[in-house]
């Protein structure tokens, strides 16, 4: 019984180290590492070199990005320089092949622009044609409806007369009058049907003309869009050739008052690029 009572009694809680001792030991370890760091000169040099290298890499990335932006600006200026030289017909050695290509592109572009204007004019004409067609058919339909309206009114009147006769009673005279009204209604209905047939014919003709005009409009719209795409392709080729011509002009520095301002801007960019490259060489030791 004593054994059972001993086994059933709750176990005593285990005692551990206090938390403040753990933190004290941790602080001592950190302090020890700090003293080791202060005494080890090679470790300090390696850490300093690592941090300096990271800073140097960051600076190099920024400098290369700036050079990229400056080169983009220079490309834009060279394109403007070449375009200006082409417009001003500035003669420069070594540019004959570029000028020949630009002249051929100019002729192709002018031809496509003429086609584009023709397509635009054709679309305007078709738009006006569609509006005229709609207006004409609406007027025709309204005219037929106006001519039909008296017969519609007369038919309504005859329907009212027939209803009124049927309410009076049934005898031979009333039946005769009803038959007479019905014969008149048949004649009126025949006229109404003729008007409605003409209206349906006009509406069918309007739909047919509209489909034809819209089909032709889609054709010219697609043609105009293709011409516009070709013009854009030519303009992209012109920009590349303008850059090539600009590089030739900038290299030869042809005397021209019209180009002086662009020369000055390019010189400024070249100076900035040279400064940035010198900084990169200084950092890399190349």
VOMISE-33940 format. One line per 5 residues: number of its first residue (from 1); for each residue z, y, x of N, C-alpha, C. Coordinates in nm, 3 decimals. Atoms other than C-alpha are relative to their C-alpha. Layout:
N
NUM) Z Y X Z Y X Z Y X ~ ...
This chain:
286
1) 0.000 -0.120 0.083 0.000 0.000 0.000 0.000 0.125 0.086 ~ -0.002 -0.115 -0.090 0.078 0.239 0.284 -0.135 0.021 0.066 ~ 0.134 -0.010 -0.061 -0.257 0.153 0.441 -0.098 0.065 -0.096 ~ 0.090 -0.055 0.101 -0.439 0.234 0.116 0.027 0.147 -0.019 ~ -0.037 -0.141 0.017 -0.248 0.559 0.075 -0.048 0.082 0.117
6) 0.044 -0.074 -0.119 -0.334 0.654 0.433 -0.151 0.024 -0.002 ~ 0.145 -0.013 0.007 -0.706 0.581 0.378 -0.041 0.099 -0.107 ~ 0.037 -0.089 0.111 -0.710 0.779 0.048 0.036 0.143 0.027 ~ -0.040 -0.139 -0.024 -0.547 1.087 0.194 -0.115 0.078 0.060 ~ 0.113 -0.080 -0.050 -0.791 1.375 0.269 0.008 0.020 0.148
11) 0.007 -0.017 -0.145 -0.912 1.412 0.626 0.033 0.143 0.037 ~ -0.037 -0.133 -0.047 -0.781 1.707 0.823 -0.122 0.074 0.050 ~ 0.118 -0.075 -0.046 -1.035 1.986 0.893 -0.002 0.007 0.151 ~ 0.018 -0.007 -0.143 -1.179 1.988 1.246 -0.003 0.144 0.044 ~ -0.002 -0.135 -0.052 -1.113 2.295 1.450 -0.109 0.016 0.105
16) 0.104 -0.030 -0.099 -1.405 2.458 1.651 0.035 0.125 0.074 ~ -0.020 -0.122 -0.076 -1.448 2.745 1.890 -0.016 0.121 -0.090 ~ 0.018 -0.123 0.080 -1.406 3.091 1.739 -0.135 0.065 0.030 ~ 0.131 -0.064 -0.015 -1.721 3.295 1.690 0.000 0.103 0.111 ~ -0.001 -0.106 -0.101 -1.609 3.571 1.925 -0.018 -0.055 0.140
21) 0.022 0.062 -0.131 -1.609 3.327 2.214 -0.149 -0.024 0.023 ~ 0.145 0.022 -0.011 -1.975 3.239 2.142 -0.072 0.129 0.040 ~ 0.065 -0.127 -0.030 -2.079 3.604 2.145 0.038 0.051 0.138 ~ -0.043 -0.039 -0.133 -1.877 3.668 2.457 -0.081 -0.072 0.106 ~ 0.078 0.079 -0.095 -2.055 3.386 2.640 -0.145 0.049 0.004
26) 0.138 -0.048 0.005 -2.393 3.512 2.521 -0.015 0.131 0.076 ~ 0.004 -0.128 -0.071 -2.317 3.864 2.648 0.011 -0.020 0.150 ~ -0.015 0.029 -0.142 -2.207 3.722 2.983 -0.131 -0.053 0.060 ~ 0.129 0.055 -0.047 -2.536 3.527 3.013 -0.102 0.112 0.016 ~ 0.096 -0.111 -0.005 -2.742 3.837 2.932 0.033 0.092 0.116
31) -0.042 -0.087 -0.110 -2.540 4.043 3.180 -0.035 -0.063 0.134 ~ 0.034 0.072 -0.123 -2.592 3.776 3.445 -0.149 0.011 0.030 ~ 0.145 -0.011 -0.017 -2.970 3.781 3.388 -0.038 0.141 0.044 ~ 0.029 -0.139 -0.035 -2.967 4.160 3.414 0.030 0.024 0.149 ~ -0.033 -0.017 -0.142 -2.791 4.148 3.753 -0.099 -0.072 0.090
36) 0.102 0.074 -0.077 -3.038 3.884 3.874 -0.127 0.083 0.009 ~ 0.120 -0.084 0.005 -3.324 4.114 3.764 0.013 0.118 0.097 ~ -0.020 -0.114 -0.088 -3.171 4.407 3.955 -0.007 -0.041 0.147 ~ -0.004 0.045 -0.139 -3.128 4.203 4.273 -0.135 -0.055 0.045 ~ 0.128 0.063 -0.037 -3.475 4.032 4.259 -0.111 0.105 -0.004
41) 0.103 -0.104 -0.008 -3.725 4.296 4.377 -0.138 -0.054 -0.037 ~ 0.132 0.059 0.031 -4.025 4.061 4.347 -0.018 -0.015 -0.151 ~ 0.009 0.013 0.145 -3.945 3.994 3.982 -0.026 0.136 -0.065 ~ 0.024 -0.134 0.056 -3.923 4.367 3.913 -0.143 0.046 0.023 ~ 0.138 -0.040 -0.032 -4.259 4.422 4.083 -0.100 -0.072 -0.090
46) 0.092 0.075 0.087 -4.424 4.145 3.885 0.002 0.054 -0.142 ~ -0.011 -0.055 0.136 -4.292 4.284 3.554 -0.066 0.138 -0.009 ~ 0.061 -0.134 0.000 -4.393 4.637 3.649 -0.151 -0.010 0.007 ~ 0.145 0.019 -0.011 -4.739 4.514 3.749 -0.060 -0.047 -0.131 ~ 0.050 0.049 0.129 -4.776 4.328 3.420 -0.011 0.114 -0.101
51) 0.002 -0.111 0.095 -4.683 4.634 3.215 -0.106 0.103 0.036 ~ 0.102 -0.095 -0.044 -4.905 4.860 3.424 -0.140 -0.053 -0.029 ~ 0.132 0.060 0.029 -5.195 4.616 3.385 -0.035 0.009 -0.147 ~ 0.026 -0.010 0.144 -5.159 4.612 3.007 -0.037 0.143 -0.038 ~ 0.031 -0.141 0.028 -5.156 4.992 3.001 -0.139 0.035 0.052
56) 0.131 -0.029 -0.058 -5.459 5.003 3.233 -0.112 -0.060 -0.085 ~ 0.102 0.063 0.086 -5.653 4.758 3.012 -0.020 0.079 -0.128 ~ 0.010 -0.081 0.121 -5.572 4.969 2.707 -0.080 0.128 0.025 ~ 0.073 -0.122 -0.034 -5.699 5.282 2.882 -0.148 -0.030 0.022 ~ 0.140 0.038 -0.025 -6.017 5.103 2.994 -0.075 -0.024 -0.130
61) 0.064 0.025 0.130 -6.090 4.991 2.639 -0.034 0.132 -0.068 ~ 0.026 -0.130 0.062 -6.055 5.347 2.512 -0.112 0.075 0.071 ~ 0.104 -0.069 -0.076 -6.274 5.484 2.793 -0.139 -0.059 -0.029 ~ 0.130 0.065 0.029 -6.550 5.227 2.730 -0.047 0.032 -0.142 ~ 0.037 -0.036 0.137 -6.538 5.305 2.358 -0.055 0.142 -0.003
66) 0.048 -0.137 -0.004 -6.580 5.675 2.435 -0.139 0.008 0.061 ~ 0.133 0.003 -0.061 -6.877 5.599 2.662 -0.103 -0.050 -0.102 ~ 0.091 0.051 0.103 -7.033 5.398 2.379 -0.035 0.108 -0.101 ~ 0.024 -0.108 0.096 -6.992 5.690 2.138 -0.089 0.108 0.062 ~ 0.082 -0.102 -0.067 -7.139 5.933 2.394 -0.145 -0.049 0.016
71) 0.136 0.055 -0.012 -7.437 5.702 2.451 -0.073 0.005 -0.135 ~ 0.061 -0.012 0.132 -7.498 5.694 2.075 -0.044 0.143 -0.028 ~ 0.038 -0.141 0.018 -7.493 6.074 2.065 -0.121 0.035 0.086 ~ 0.114 -0.027 -0.088 -7.732 6.082 2.361 -0.128 -0.060 -0.058 ~ 0.118 0.061 0.065 -7.966 5.842 2.180 -0.054 0.086 -0.112
76) 0.042 -0.089 0.109 -7.970 6.072 1.878 -0.070 0.124 0.056 ~ 0.061 -0.119 -0.060 -8.046 6.370 2.102 -0.136 -0.032 0.062 ~ 0.129 0.039 -0.056 -8.323 6.182 2.283 -0.105 -0.018 -0.110 ~ 0.093 0.015 0.113 -8.475 6.095 1.946 -0.046 0.138 -0.049 ~ 0.037 -0.136 0.041 -8.465 6.462 1.846 -0.089 0.067 0.104
81) 0.081 -0.058 -0.108 -8.606 6.563 2.186 -0.143 -0.052 -0.006 ~ 0.135 0.057 0.009 -8.897 6.321 2.152 -0.076 0.050 -0.121 ~ 0.066 -0.049 0.122 -8.968 6.430 1.794 -0.044 0.145 0.017 ~ 0.034 -0.141 -0.022 -8.958 6.796 1.896 -0.118 0.013 0.095 ~ 0.110 -0.005 -0.095 -9.186 6.735 2.193 -0.131 -0.043 -0.067
86) 0.119 0.045 0.071 -9.429 6.549 1.965 -0.050 0.108 -0.095 ~ 0.039 -0.106 0.094 -9.426 6.825 1.703 -0.058 0.121 0.074 ~ 0.046 -0.116 -0.076 -9.471 7.094 1.968 -0.119 -0.032 0.090 ~ 0.114 0.045 -0.082 -9.746 6.890 2.139 0.024 0.033 0.148 ~ -0.035 -0.024 -0.140 -9.567 6.912 2.476 -0.062 -0.110 0.086
91) 0.065 0.096 -0.089 -9.772 6.746 2.751 0.097 -0.042 0.110 ~ -0.088 0.052 -0.103 -9.578 6.522 2.990 -0.063 -0.124 0.062 ~ 0.058 0.113 -0.071 -9.688 6.273 3.254 0.067 -0.131 -0.041 ~ -0.051 0.133 0.033 -9.652 5.907 3.161 0.030 -0.023 -0.146 ~ -0.030 0.014 0.143 -9.635 5.963 2.786 -0.124 -0.028 -0.084
96) 0.126 0.016 0.076 -9.998 5.897 2.692 0.004 -0.121 -0.093 ~ -0.002 0.121 0.083 -9.935 5.543 2.563 0.093 0.018 -0.120 ~ -0.093 -0.025 0.110 -9.635 5.655 2.354 -0.063 0.094 -0.102 ~ 0.065 -0.095 0.090 -9.830 5.948 2.211 -0.113 -0.067 -0.080 ~ 0.108 0.071 0.071 -10.121 5.718 2.124 0.056 -0.084 -0.114
101) -0.064 0.080 0.105 -9.887 5.487 1.930 0.053 0.089 -0.111 ~ -0.049 -0.093 0.101 -9.728 5.784 1.755 -0.113 0.054 -0.086 ~ 0.114 -0.050 0.075 -10.069 5.916 1.654 -0.049 -0.105 -0.100 ~ 0.043 0.108 0.091 -10.167 5.576 1.509 0.098 -0.016 -0.115 ~ -0.101 0.010 0.106 -9.838 5.557 1.318 -0.010 0.118 -0.097
106) 0.014 -0.118 0.084 -9.888 5.912 1.190 -0.115 -0.016 -0.099 ~ 0.116 0.021 0.088 -10.231 5.822 1.050 0.031 -0.105 -0.107 ~ -0.038 0.102 0.099 -10.095 5.506 0.884 0.097 0.055 -0.102 ~ -0.099 -0.058 0.090 -9.802 5.696 0.741 -0.065 0.097 -0.098 ~ 0.069 -0.093 0.088 -10.030 5.968 0.602 -0.079 -0.074 -0.107
111) 0.075 0.080 0.097 -10.248 5.704 0.438 0.091 -0.058 -0.108 ~ -0.095 0.058 0.097 -9.948 5.533 0.276 0.061 0.109 -0.088 ~ -0.056 -0.109 0.080 -9.805 5.868 0.165 -0.099 0.044 -0.107 ~ 0.102 -0.033 0.100 -10.136 5.944 -0.010 0.000 -0.104 -0.112 ~ -0.007 0.107 0.102 -10.117 5.605 -0.185 0.125 0.015 -0.084
116) -0.125 -0.015 0.074 -9.756 5.670 -0.278 -0.011 0.112 -0.103 ~ 0.017 -0.111 0.093 -9.846 6.004 -0.436 -0.091 -0.041 -0.116 ~ 0.088 0.048 0.108 -10.129 5.836 -0.630 0.077 -0.091 -0.096 ~ -0.080 0.088 0.085 -9.889 5.569 -0.754 0.099 0.078 -0.085 ~ -0.094 -0.083 0.074 -9.636 5.833 -0.854 -0.072 0.072 -0.115
121) 0.077 -0.069 0.104 -9.904 6.028 -1.044 -0.040 -0.098 -0.111 ~ 0.038 0.101 0.100 -10.015 5.706 -1.217 0.119 -0.036 -0.089 ~ -0.120 0.028 0.080 -9.660 5.632 -1.328 0.030 0.114 -0.096 ~ -0.020 -0.115 0.087 -9.629 5.985 -1.466 -0.101 -0.004 -0.115 ~ 0.104 0.005 0.105 -9.958 5.940 -1.653 0.034 -0.108 -0.103
126) -0.033 0.109 0.092 -9.846 5.606 -1.800 0.121 0.037 -0.086 ~ -0.117 -0.044 0.077 -9.513 5.756 -1.903 -0.042 0.093 -0.114 ~ 0.048 -0.093 0.103 -9.691 6.034 -2.089 -0.084 -0.074 -0.104 ~ 0.082 0.079 0.092 -9.936 5.784 -2.237 0.087 -0.077 -0.099 ~ -0.091 0.073 0.087 -9.647 5.578 -2.373 0.064 0.093 -0.102
131) -0.059 -0.096 0.093 -9.482 5.884 -2.524 -0.100 0.043 -0.107 ~ 0.104 -0.040 0.097 -9.811 5.992 -2.687 -0.027 -0.114 -0.098 ~ 0.027 0.114 0.087 -9.869 5.641 -2.820 0.111 -0.017 -0.104 ~ -0.113 0.013 0.094 -9.520 5.622 -2.973 -0.005 0.110 -0.105 ~ 0.003 -0.112 0.094 -9.553 5.967 -3.126 -0.114 -0.016 -0.101
136) 0.115 0.015 0.090 -9.901 5.894 -3.269 0.025 -0.106 -0.105 ~ -0.023 0.109 0.096 -9.798 5.566 -3.429 0.112 0.035 -0.098 ~ -0.106 -0.044 0.091 -9.480 5.717 -3.571 -0.057 0.092 -0.106 ~ 0.063 -0.092 0.096 -9.688 5.992 -3.731 -0.085 -0.077 -0.101 ~ 0.083 0.080 0.092 -9.931 5.736 -3.877 0.088 -0.076 -0.100
141) -0.090 0.075 0.089 -9.646 5.526 -4.016 0.064 0.092 -0.103 ~ -0.061 -0.095 0.093 -9.475 5.829 -4.166 -0.100 0.048 -0.105 ~ 0.103 -0.042 0.095 -9.805 5.936 -4.325 -0.022 -0.107 -0.107 ~ 0.020 0.108 0.097 -9.853 5.594 -4.486 0.122 -0.014 -0.092 ~ -0.120 0.007 0.084 -9.493 5.592 -4.607 0.004 0.113 -0.102
146) 0.005 -0.113 0.093 -9.543 5.936 -4.760 -0.098 -0.027 -0.114 ~ 0.099 0.034 0.104 -9.854 5.813 -4.945 0.051 -0.114 -0.090 ~ -0.054 0.114 0.077 -9.665 5.502 -5.058 0.116 0.041 -0.090 ~ -0.121 -0.040 0.071 -9.359 5.689 -5.184 -0.021 0.021 -0.150 ~ 0.020 -0.016 0.146 -9.510 5.794 -5.525 -0.010 -0.134 -0.073
151) 0.012 0.132 0.063 -9.593 5.430 -5.598 0.136 -0.069 -0.006 ~ -0.137 0.055 0.005 -9.237 5.327 -5.505 0.079 0.064 -0.115 ~ -0.069 -0.069 0.109 -9.105 5.591 -5.743 -0.050 -0.048 -0.136 ~ 0.058 0.047 0.127 -9.346 5.479 -6.016 0.047 -0.142 -0.032 ~ -0.047 0.138 0.021 -9.242 5.115 -5.964 0.145 0.001 -0.049
156) -0.139 -0.010 0.045 -8.876 5.214 -6.003 0.005 0.044 -0.147 ~ 0.005 -0.048 0.138 -8.963 5.399 -6.322 -0.039 -0.112 -0.095 ~ 0.045 0.110 0.086 -9.148 5.096 -6.464 0.107 -0.108 -0.012 ~ -0.109 0.097 0.007 -8.857 4.868 -6.378 0.107 0.046 -0.098 ~ -0.097 -0.055 0.095 -8.625 5.099 -6.569 -0.051 -0.011 -0.144
161) 0.057 0.011 0.135 -8.864 5.103 -6.867 0.009 -0.144 -0.051 ~ -0.005 0.141 0.041 -8.878 4.723 -6.874 0.142 -0.039 -0.039 ~ -0.139 0.031 0.031 -8.499 4.696 -6.867 0.041 0.064 -0.133 ~ -0.035 -0.070 0.125 -8.466 4.951 -7.145 -0.062 -0.069 -0.120 ~ 0.066 0.070 0.111 -8.721 4.767 -7.368 0.069 -0.132 -0.031
166) -0.066 0.129 0.024 -8.541 4.438 -7.322 0.133 0.017 -0.071 ~ -0.128 -0.024 0.066 -8.216 4.596 -7.440 -0.018 0.036 -0.148 ~ 0.023 -0.043 0.140 -8.376 4.726 -7.767 0.004 -0.119 -0.094 ~ 0.006 0.117 0.086 -8.440 4.383 -7.910 -0.125 -0.080 0.026 ~ 0.116 0.084 -0.018 -8.709 4.120 -7.953 -0.081 -0.004 -0.130
171) 0.098 0.011 0.107 -9.005 4.168 -8.184 -0.137 0.010 0.064 ~ 0.136 0.005 -0.054 -9.380 4.161 -8.149 -0.038 0.130 0.071 ~ 0.036 -0.128 -0.061 -9.415 4.532 -8.069 0.071 0.018 0.135 ~ -0.075 -0.013 -0.125 -9.144 4.524 -7.803 -0.060 -0.091 0.108 ~ 0.059 0.093 -0.097 -9.300 4.218 -7.640 -0.134 0.053 0.052
176) 0.128 -0.058 -0.043 -9.638 4.394 -7.635 0.022 0.111 0.103 ~ -0.029 -0.108 -0.093 -9.487 4.697 -7.467 0.050 -0.053 0.134 ~ -0.048 0.061 -0.124 -9.308 4.478 -7.214 -0.114 -0.057 0.081 ~ 0.118 0.056 -0.068 -9.634 4.296 -7.133 -0.085 0.112 0.063 ~ 0.079 -0.112 -0.052 -9.809 4.630 -7.088 0.067 0.058 0.125
181) -0.073 -0.052 -0.117 -9.535 4.752 -6.850 -0.016 -0.095 0.118 ~ 0.014 0.098 -0.108 -9.561 4.432 -6.650 -0.139 0.005 0.063 ~ 0.136 -0.013 -0.056 -9.939 4.470 -6.613 -0.011 0.126 0.088 ~ 0.002 -0.123 -0.081 -9.888 4.824 -6.489 0.075 -0.022 0.132 ~ -0.076 0.027 -0.122 -9.630 4.700 -6.242 -0.083 -0.083 0.099
186) 0.085 0.080 -0.089 -9.879 4.445 -6.106 -0.102 0.087 0.073 ~ 0.096 -0.092 -0.063 -10.133 4.721 -6.041 0.070 0.085 0.105 ~ -0.077 -0.083 -0.095 -9.866 4.938 -5.876 0.039 -0.082 0.122 ~ -0.041 0.085 -0.111 -9.740 4.647 -5.665 -0.115 -0.029 0.094 ~ 0.118 0.023 -0.084 -10.092 4.582 -5.541 -0.022 0.118 0.094
191) 0.015 -0.120 -0.085 -10.115 4.940 -5.414 0.111 0.006 0.106 ~ -0.112 0.000 -0.094 -9.768 4.912 -5.255 -0.025 -0.101 0.112 ~ 0.028 0.103 -0.101 -9.872 4.589 -5.078 -0.107 0.047 0.099 ~ 0.105 -0.052 -0.090 -10.183 4.761 -4.940 0.058 0.098 0.100 ~ -0.063 -0.095 -0.092 -9.972 5.042 -4.796 0.087 -0.073 0.104
196) -0.086 0.073 -0.092 -9.724 4.796 -4.646 -0.082 -0.077 0.103 ~ 0.089 0.068 -0.095 -10.009 4.597 -4.489 -0.049 0.096 0.108 ~ 0.046 -0.097 -0.098 -10.142 4.912 -4.327 0.113 0.041 0.095 ~ -0.116 -0.035 -0.084 -9.792 5.001 -4.201 0.027 -0.112 0.102 ~ -0.020 0.113 -0.092 -9.754 4.650 -4.053 -0.107 -0.004 0.108
201) 0.108 -0.003 -0.099 -10.092 4.682 -3.884 0.025 0.108 0.105 ~ -0.028 -0.109 -0.094 -9.994 5.015 -3.729 0.114 -0.039 0.094 ~ -0.113 0.041 -0.084 -9.662 4.873 -3.606 -0.042 -0.106 0.101 ~ 0.050 0.102 -0.093 -9.841 4.570 -3.454 -0.084 0.063 0.110 ~ 0.082 -0.071 -0.099 -10.091 4.800 -3.284 0.090 0.076 0.099
206) -0.094 -0.073 -0.086 -9.800 5.011 -3.149 0.068 -0.094 0.099 ~ -0.065 0.097 -0.089 -9.624 4.703 -3.007 -0.097 -0.048 0.107 ~ 0.100 0.048 -0.095 -9.946 4.581 -2.846 -0.027 0.105 0.108 ~ 0.025 -0.106 -0.097 -10.018 4.917 -2.681 0.120 0.020 0.091 ~ -0.120 -0.018 -0.080 -9.658 4.946 -2.565 0.013 -0.109 0.106
211) -0.006 0.110 -0.097 -9.665 4.601 -2.401 -0.103 0.021 0.111 ~ 0.105 -0.022 -0.099 -9.991 4.688 -2.228 0.038 0.111 0.098 ~ -0.039 -0.112 -0.086 -9.863 5.019 -2.097 0.118 -0.039 0.089 ~ -0.116 0.041 -0.080 -9.531 4.868 -1.983 -0.040 -0.098 0.109 ~ 0.049 0.093 -0.103 -9.715 4.589 -1.800 -0.065 0.077 0.115
216) 0.065 -0.082 -0.102 -9.928 4.844 -1.617 0.102 0.083 0.076 ~ -0.105 -0.078 -0.065 -9.618 5.053 -1.545 0.077 -0.084 0.102 ~ -0.071 0.089 -0.094 -9.439 4.755 -1.384 -0.085 -0.025 0.124 ~ 0.089 0.022 -0.114 -9.744 4.692 -1.165 0.005 0.117 0.096 ~ 0.002 -0.118 -0.086 -9.754 5.049 -1.035 0.137 0.027 0.061
221) -0.135 -0.018 -0.055 -9.375 5.061 -0.990 0.021 -0.093 0.120 ~ -0.012 0.094 -0.112 -9.386 4.747 -0.770 -0.086 0.045 0.118 ~ 0.090 -0.047 -0.105 -9.683 4.885 -0.577 0.061 0.120 0.073 ~ -0.062 -0.120 -0.060 -9.506 5.219 -0.522 0.119 -0.039 0.087 ~ -0.116 0.043 -0.078 -9.191 5.039 -0.401 -0.043 -0.065 0.132
226) 0.049 0.064 -0.123 -9.390 4.828 -0.150 -0.052 0.106 0.098 ~ 0.050 -0.107 -0.087 -9.561 5.141 -0.018 0.117 0.074 0.064 ~ -0.118 -0.069 -0.052 -9.222 5.309 0.019 0.066 -0.081 0.111 ~ -0.058 0.086 -0.104 -9.093 5.010 0.219 -0.083 0.008 0.129 ~ 0.087 -0.010 -0.119 -9.395 5.031 0.452 0.021 0.135 0.070
231) -0.024 -0.133 -0.059 -9.335 5.404 0.503 0.132 -0.001 0.077 ~ -0.128 0.009 -0.069 -8.970 5.330 0.593 -0.013 -0.077 0.131 ~ 0.021 0.077 -0.123 -9.083 5.067 0.846 -0.069 0.085 0.106 ~ 0.071 -0.087 -0.094 -9.323 5.316 1.004 0.095 0.106 0.055 ~ -0.095 -0.102 -0.047 -9.048 5.580 1.020 0.099 -0.059 0.100
236) -0.090 0.065 -0.098 -8.820 5.330 1.199 -0.072 -0.017 0.134 ~ 0.077 0.011 -0.123 -9.098 5.263 1.452 -0.017 0.137 0.066 ~ 0.013 -0.135 -0.055 -9.147 5.639 1.492 0.127 0.041 0.072 ~ -0.126 -0.036 -0.064 -8.778 5.684 1.572 0.013 -0.066 0.137 ~ -0.005 0.070 -0.129 -8.797 5.421 1.847 -0.094 0.065 0.101
241) 0.096 -0.064 -0.091 -9.108 5.585 1.994 0.045 0.141 0.037 ~ -0.053 -0.132 -0.032 -8.945 5.928 1.970 0.107 -0.010 0.109 ~ -0.102 0.020 -0.104 -8.653 5.793 2.177 -0.068 -0.026 0.135 ~ 0.072 0.028 -0.125 -8.898 5.655 2.435 -0.063 0.127 0.056 ~ 0.059 -0.125 -0.044 -9.083 5.986 2.447 0.107 0.097 0.048
246) -0.109 -0.087 -0.041 -8.753 6.172 2.467 0.052 -0.035 0.139 ~ -0.045 0.042 -0.133 -8.647 5.964 2.769 -0.097 0.046 0.108 ~ 0.100 -0.044 -0.097 -8.976 6.045 2.942 0.008 0.152 0.021 ~ -0.009 -0.146 -0.009 -8.945 6.416 2.863 0.127 0.041 0.073 ~ -0.127 -0.034 -0.063 -8.578 6.424 2.970 -0.003 -0.030 0.149
251) 0.011 0.036 -0.141 -8.663 6.251 3.297 -0.085 0.101 0.077 ~ 0.091 -0.093 -0.067 -8.947 6.492 3.377 0.042 0.146 -0.014 ~ -0.048 -0.136 0.025 -8.770 6.802 3.239 -0.116 0.099 -0.008 ~ 0.115 -0.088 0.021 -9.090 6.962 3.113 0.050 0.137 -0.043 ~ -0.038 -0.136 0.036 -9.057 7.340 3.093 -0.048 0.033 -0.141
256) 0.035 -0.037 0.137 -9.044 7.438 2.726 0.119 0.071 -0.063 ~ -0.107 -0.075 0.065 -8.843 7.701 2.544 0.053 -0.073 -0.122 ~ -0.040 0.072 0.121 -8.839 7.482 2.233 0.095 -0.115 0.031 ~ -0.082 0.115 -0.037 -8.665 7.202 2.427 0.125 0.038 0.077 ~ -0.110 -0.042 -0.086 -8.413 7.411 2.623 0.136 -0.033 -0.060
261) -0.128 0.028 0.065 -8.131 7.375 2.370 0.036 -0.146 0.005 ~ -0.025 0.144 -0.004 -8.167 6.996 2.357 0.031 -0.045 0.143 ~ -0.031 0.032 -0.139 -8.174 6.978 2.737 0.147 0.030 0.031 ~ -0.138 -0.040 -0.026 -7.841 7.164 2.749 0.099 -0.098 -0.063 ~ -0.089 0.095 0.066 -7.680 6.927 2.496 0.002 -0.135 0.072
266) 0.008 0.128 -0.073 -7.803 6.621 2.688 0.075 0.011 0.132 ~ -0.073 -0.019 -0.126 -7.666 6.766 3.013 0.151 -0.009 -0.022 ~ -0.143 0.007 0.031 -7.324 6.809 2.852 0.044 -0.145 -0.020 ~ -0.035 0.140 0.025 -7.324 6.447 2.734 -0.005 -0.079 0.130 ~ 0.008 0.070 -0.128 -7.439 6.322 3.076 0.123 0.029 0.086
271) -0.118 -0.037 -0.077 -7.151 6.513 3.236 0.124 -0.074 -0.051 ~ -0.115 0.070 0.057 -6.899 6.361 2.995 -0.005 -0.149 0.034 ~ 0.015 0.142 -0.033 -7.037 6.010 3.055 0.034 -0.024 0.146 ~ -0.031 0.014 -0.143 -7.018 6.061 3.434 0.150 0.008 0.026 ~ -0.145 -0.014 -0.016 -6.658 6.176 3.405 0.073 -0.127 -0.045
276) -0.063 0.121 0.053 -6.562 5.874 3.193 -0.023 -0.119 0.094 ~ 0.029 0.110 -0.093 -6.734 5.632 3.435 0.080 0.014 0.129 ~ -0.081 -0.020 -0.121 -6.555 5.791 3.729 0.146 -0.044 -0.025 ~ -0.136 0.041 0.034 -6.221 5.735 3.552 0.010 -0.154 -0.003 ~ 0.000 0.147 0.005 -6.315 5.370 3.491 -0.003 -0.057 0.142
281) 0.007 0.047 -0.139 -6.408 5.324 3.858 0.133 0.020 0.071 ~ -0.130 -0.026 -0.062 -6.078 5.480 3.961 0.103 -0.105 -0.044 ~ -0.098 0.098 0.052 -5.880 5.243 3.738 -0.029 -0.142 0.047 ~ 0.037 0.137 -0.037 -6.074 4.930 3.832 -0.011 -0.017 0.151 ~ 0.011 0.008 -0.145 -6.107 5.017 4.200 -0.136 -0.045 0.047
286) 0.136 0.044 -0.035 -6.479 4.939 4.191 -0.074 0.116 0.067
